[in-house]
Amino acid sequence: MAPPHPPSTTAGGQPHPITLKVLRLSRPTLTPQTPLPPSHFGNGLDIPAQASLAYPSADPNSSFPLTPLLTLPSAFGAAYVGETFTCTLCASNGVREGELRSVSAVRIVAELQTPGREEGVGLELRGAEGGALEGEEGGDVGPGGTLQRTVRYELKEEGEHVLAVTVSYTETLLNGEGGGASGGRARSFRKLYQFVAQQLIAVRSKVTERQGMGREEGLGRRYVLEAQLENVGEGSAVLERVWLGEREGVTSRAVACGGEGRKAVVLKPRDVEQIMFVLEEKGRSREVGERVPLAQLNIDWRGAMGERGGLTTGWLASKGR
């Protein structure tokens, strides 16, 4: 994530000795390779077949498109609703040894502005050991040193997000050889980093009441929930679990190829998975045309490199007849 502004300066144009970098913690991907067929080699060309491989020690006769090599992302990449956004904040002290100034009490504060919370949500900072830092006071960072903090936030909304990071510190000017130091002054700067959260799994659903289905046996109203799950992201996703959270008085069971107990399904971009549930509502009368919530659809998924994510829809309902 690159800041949209030049290096921070004060109103008087004096640059800050502290610089800030924000690095998103992203999982690497397996390096792809496209082996050329043996017919491309030979014919007097002194070129080994392995020259076409990203991983030269691999079997040149293999057509498998992935190698054991890992590639780090070259850009920010996509952020998906339901995953945990994680990044590292690094405040580095640019003061060199021998300069007549020092910095101390370096402190980082971060908040995230979301579509539903434009005023911002305060983020919990964690240290290098992973523990939460509550009520952290500013720390001293020597010349060339770095203060590093990690933030995590579960993305729940689609749309534009802004990560706002404020760095504060105390700068002390030194008076030269043995002259001591003048009083320190408090300084701070703030930077904004913008990204967009988008859906990975798009859900299209329909609830239909089955007239006469089970009423003769006194089993109550029954409904059929059909849903299509489409991968609208940039990479593959694995659907680990699809289940319903029913309202009180409603039970459900999975039918066809969907629901709990199903095997994990791999969805490539634009792939669609069809699921179906039968729901039963007991002990409730309703007016004709009344819309009553029945259940929420929950989806647990993993990305191509194992990163976890999840999605919960709004209440799915059917009109009474």
Secondary structure as UniProt FT lines:
FT   TURN            11..12
FT   STRAND          18..24
FT   STRAND          29..32
FT   HELIX           38..40
FT   TURN            43..44
FT   HELIX           49..52
FT   TURN            56..57
FT   TURN            60..61
FT   STRAND          66..71
FT   STRAND          79..80
FT   TURN            81..82
FT   STRAND          83..93
FT   TURN            97..98
FT   STRAND          101..114
FT   TURN            115..116
FT   STRAND          117..122
FT   STRAND          125..126
FT   TURN            128..129
FT   TURN            143..144
FT   STRAND          146..154
FT   STRAND          159..174
FT   TURN            177..178
FT   STRAND          185..198
FT   STRAND          201..209
FT   TURN            211..218
FT   STRAND          221..231
FT   STRAND          237..246
FT   TURN            248..249
FT   STRAND          250..255
FT   TURN            256..257
FT   TURN            260..261
FT   STRAND          265..267
FT   TURN            269..270
FT   STRAND          272..281
FT   TURN            288..289
FT   STRAND          291..303
FT   TURN            304..305
FT   STRAND          308..312
FT   STRAND          316..319
//
